[in-house]
Amino acid sequence: MSRTTAPAPVDQPADATLTHGLKQRHLSMIALGGVIGAGLFVGSGAGIAAAGPSIVVAYALSGLLVMLVMRMLGEMSAANPASGSFSVHAERAIGPWAGFTAGWAFWFLLCVAVGLEAIGAAGIMTGWFPGTPEWAWVALFMLVFCGTNLAAVKNFGEFEFWFAALKVGAIVLFLGIGVLAIAGVLPGTEAPGTANLTGDGGFMPNGTEGLIVGLLASVFAYGGLETVTIAAAESEHPVQGVAKAVRTAMWRIAVFYIGSMAVIVTLVPWHEKAVAEKGPYVATLDHLGIDGAGQIMNVVVLIALLSAMNANIYGASRMACSLVARRQGPTALGRISGGVPRTAVLVSSVFGFLCVLLSYWRPDDIFMWLLNTIGAIILVVWFFIAVSQLVLRRRTEREAPEKLVVKMWLFPGLTLLALAGMATVFALMLREEETRMQLLGTGVLTLVLALVGFVLQKRRESRPAAPAGIEH
């Protein structure tokens, strides 16, 4: 049996498999919406406060790294579409322990993120409806999106399609208004020129130290792109779908992230308190005198949070299902009914709700520990992606070169450059006090998972070989 295959659970019907209910329009919008999250709308304010106008450089550098990672992931996913995505690729390239480590670490990240997003969305709702309890909104959101993911996968696709369409529309409208204001043709505004870019301390007001903090903040704002390669396995045309989504991800990153940062720091003085307190998008619209800007962006942020909840429950359930199919998790999690891994959906949702409860009961210790452990998981995942691509590219060229419908540029040079970039980010996290604990927490979690995965791998290797099954 190859590392890419695993038998389906013996107590499960042979036809109990994931369906192909996602259409190309779903995949395209999932890829688009995946790069637009609450981290961009709100979290980028901390990066601007630290780096000033040079935040544009920070987002460009981290965006370049993400482009390389997505190209590598796209190459592997187009060659071998699987709902386990990078976990399956790591298992094929490095070994079962690597697939176990990358997969369960990512599952843990998504489940904790579901809790964080539920808290954020509930906070917005209690602002609109004073006196209502946060827990009630959390429960409502969890029930809605748990229910969405328990139904056919096309329902998840439809929710994400419209969520992503609204987010993309908001970003495009913001960029359009911003460009008009920069040109001085927006009514009631004057062209700012380069005053905000070069004044108030210059382009790098806090020097390289501020740029580093901004760089670290920007790296983690790009999380979410990986979901499209997980979803591709359930699309009508997996190979063509993931290939198209990855190929067009490049300009989205440039326009949505780097373009937004350029507009914001050109129009608004970087040191304005409103940038960090209200969020850079709200601060910019307020600065331009647009009425109701705060409430408009609150709606957009709410949509971004709900979209992320929906996508993360989906991604966590499919990753868990894939791991179980490869004998790397509890069999019950892998049960598929009606083309949906319903037990995995329920467990992933319950874990997210547990994170919300921990934020109320133990906000200063247990919940903060959870946050620290997931702080650098996305970098660990990217590392596994890069190493896997180094191995699998050469193997695919030898065994099935026709599968390379998406190719990593300038291989292996840019893959090695990406690995060097990740090592640099790890080193910078260790250097900064605020991110050091996150790196150490993630390191401990990764080490524990790797040890467990290695033990399970050795046990499996000592058992008689089982009949080959299907790849997940």
Secondary structure as GFF3:
##gff-version 3
##sequence-region A 1 472
A	DSSP	alpha_helix	24	34	.	.	.	ID=ss1
A	DSSP	alpha_helix	38	38	.	.	.	ID=ss2
A	DSSP	pi_helix	39	43	.	.	.	ID=ss3
A	DSSP	alpha_helix	44	51	.	.	.	ID=ss4
A	DSSP	three_ten_helix	52	54	.	.	.	ID=ss5
A	DSSP	alpha_helix	55	79	.	.	.	ID=ss6
A	DSSP	alpha_helix	86	93	.	.	.	ID=ss7
A	DSSP	alpha_helix	96	128	.	.	.	ID=ss8
A	DSSP	alpha_helix	134	150	.	.	.	ID=ss9
A	DSSP	alpha_helix	153	183	.	.	.	ID=ss10
A	DSSP	alpha_helix	195	198	.	.	.	ID=ss11
A	DSSP	alpha_helix	207	219	.	.	.	ID=ss12
A	DSSP	three_ten_helix	220	222	.	.	.	ID=ss13
A	DSSP	alpha_helix	227	231	.	.	.	ID=ss14
A	DSSP	three_ten_helix	232	234	.	.	.	ID=ss15
A	DSSP	alpha_helix	238	247	.	.	.	ID=ss16
A	DSSP	alpha_helix	249	252	.	.	.	ID=ss17
A	DSSP	pi_helix	253	258	.	.	.	ID=ss18
A	DSSP	alpha_helix	259	267	.	.	.	ID=ss19
A	DSSP	alpha_helix	273	277	.	.	.	ID=ss20
A	DSSP	alpha_helix	280	287	.	.	.	ID=ss21
A	DSSP	alpha_helix	293	325	.	.	.	ID=ss22
A	DSSP	three_ten_helix	331	334	.	.	.	ID=ss23
A	DSSP	alpha_helix	342	361	.	.	.	ID=ss24
A	DSSP	alpha_helix	366	373	.	.	.	ID=ss25
A	DSSP	alpha_helix	377	399	.	.	.	ID=ss26
A	DSSP	three_ten_helix	401	403	.	.	.	ID=ss27
A	DSSP	alpha_helix	413	431	.	.	.	ID=ss28
A	DSSP	alpha_helix	433	462	.	.	.	ID=ss29
###
